[in-house]
Amino acid sequence: MKALLIQATADTPKVHLDKDNNIFEISGLSLPEDAIEFYKPIMNWLEQYSVEPNSQTHFNLKLEYFNTASSKQIIQLLLFLEKLNVKSKVKIFWHYKDIDEDMHDLGEEYSEIIKVDFELVEYT
């Protein structure tokens, strides 16, 4: 399966999804004008991945900030990972800066909604 690599821009995060190397990461800012369109190839890739996923899927979300439209897509992504947990042992790593209480609190909220192993990871 071909990896999905989308370079970060001023408004969109870096996306690196690579089944062969077990890399699942979205990082940076997520402020796209059309969040549905931006996240569509990510969701399509994950749909294909879910046919024959790795035994474990450790998904890293290292978002510094995201807008409301992106938050809706992130919830969809997390809900998809929750379904994937039936086939692959999913663990979500929610990275947040040590001074960013809002991102910490969002991670806490999402961890209560999404029924998979969910770890908050603080960094400086």
C-alpha positions in Angstrom: 0.0 0.0 0.0 1.4 3.4 -1.0 2.1 5.9 1.7 0.3 9.1 1.9 2.5 12.2 2.5 1.1 15.7 2.4 3.6 18.5 3.2 2.5 21.1 5.7 1.5 24.6 4.5 0.7 27.8 6.4 -2.9 26.5 6.7 -2.7 22.7 6.6 -0.9 20.1 8.6 1.7 17.6 7.6 0.2 14.2 7.0 2.4 11.1 7.0 0.5 7.8 6.7 2.7 4.8 5.9 1.5 1.3 6.6 4.8 -0.4 5.7 6.8 1.7 8.2 4.0 1.9 10.8 3.8 5.7 10.7 0.5 7.4 11.3 0.9 11.1 12.0 -0.8 14.4 11.5 1.1 17.5 12.8 1.0 21.2 12.6 -1.8 23.7 12.0 -5.1 22.7 10.5 -6.9 25.7 9.1 -7.9 24.7 5.6 -10.5 26.7 3.7 -12.3 23.4 2.9 -11.6 21.0 5.7 -13.8 18.3 4.2 -11.8 18.4 1.0 -8.5 18.4 2.8 -9.3 15.4 5.0 -10.9 13.4 2.2 -7.7 11.8 0.9 -6.8 11.0 4.6 -10.1 9.2 5.2 -9.9 7.4 1.8 -6.4 6.2 2.7 -7.6 5.0 6.1 -10.5 3.2 4.4 -8.1 1.3 2.2 -5.8 0.6 5.1 -8.7 -0.8 7.2 -9.1 -3.7 4.7 -5.8 -5.2 5.8 -4.4 -3.1 8.7 -1.3 -3.7 10.7 -1.8 -5.6 14.0 -1.2 -2.3 15.8 -2.0 1.2 14.7 -0.4 4.0 16.8 -1.8 7.2 15.5 0.0 10.5 16.5 -1.9 13.7 16.5 0.5 16.6 17.0 -1.8 19.5 16.2 -0.8 22.9 17.4 -4.2 24.5 16.6 -7.2 23.7 14.4 -10.3 25.5 13.4 -13.9 24.4 13.9 -14.2 22.9 10.5 -11.1 20.8 11.1 -12.4 19.7 14.5 -15.4 18.1 12.8 -13.1 16.1 10.5 -10.8 15.2 13.4 -13.8 13.7 15.2 -14.7 11.7 12.1 -11.1 10.5 12.0 -11.1 9.5 15.6 -14.5 7.7 15.2 -13.0 5.8 12.2 -10.0 4.8 14.4 -12.5 3.5 17.0 -14.1 1.2 14.4 -10.7 0.1 13.2 -9.8 -1.0 16.7 -11.8 -4.2 16.0 -9.2 -5.3 13.4 -6.1 -3.5 14.7 -5.0 -2.6 18.2 -5.4 1.2 17.9 -3.7 3.7 20.3 -4.0 7.4 19.8 -1.3 9.7 21.0 -2.6 13.2 21.5 0.5 15.6 21.7 0.1 19.0 23.2 2.5 21.8 24.3 2.9 22.0 28.0 1.6 25.5 28.1 -1.5 24.8 25.9 -4.3 24.0 28.3 -6.9 24.2 25.5 -5.3 21.4 23.5 -4.8 19.4 26.7 -8.5 19.8 27.5 -9.6 18.8 24.0 -7.5 15.7 24.2 -9.2 14.9 27.5 -12.6 15.4 26.0 -11.8 13.3 22.9 -10.3 10.5 25.1 -13.7 10.3 26.9 -15.6 10.1 23.7 -13.4 7.7 21.7 -13.3 4.2 23.1 -9.7 3.2 22.3 -6.4 3.4 24.1 -5.8 7.2 24.2 -2.6 8.8 25.7 -2.0 12.5 26.3 1.6 13.4 25.5 3.0 16.7 26.8 6.0 18.3 25.1 7.8 21.7 25.4 
